[in-house]
């Protein structure tokens, strides 16, 4: 059964799922980066020594991992930091979930078009 676009309904559905998951991932990634930036700015202003003790890579490239490292070491015993970090942490799980959903949908499209006779 073909539609006007020539693609199987399965392919259309999975493409929509992948697109929604990718959009969801983008939204959560943007929110996560904003939270991380605010928290890093707060650390620079209130606890610069904790940030300076991190390796160069964590301070300049993998800043979110730098926050994870500070929390793991318990380098800042401030309740504000703990509270903000706890809000930052779960959004990383949503990003990974969205990436897995999008990747699975694309993989299913590949399997369907290669072995099940679905059409683009």
Secondary structure by P-SEA (a helix, b strand, c coil): ccccccccaaaaaaaaaaaaaaaaaaaaaaaaaaaaaaaaaaaaaccaaaaaaccccccccaaaaaaaaaaaacccccaaaaaaaaaacaaaaaaaaaaaaaaaaaaaaaaaaccccccc
